[in-house]
């Protein structure tokens, strides 16, 4: 099964199930990013934190925006 087929199936799930998948994928992406650990426990402003989140999770956020 391709990623696009999986995404299509996720799109048809109830919102609660979609949220659970989002949490799961977010944890996977954060765990897979070796550079993301450098941001843990940093005192970032809201704008700085947004930049980190959007930069490190660009693919996931793009998929969710569709």
Buried (B, 14 or more C-beta within 10 A) or exposed (E): EEEEEEEEEBEEEEEEEBEEBEEEBBEEBBEEEEEBEEBEEEEEEEEEEEEBBEEBBEEBBEBBEE
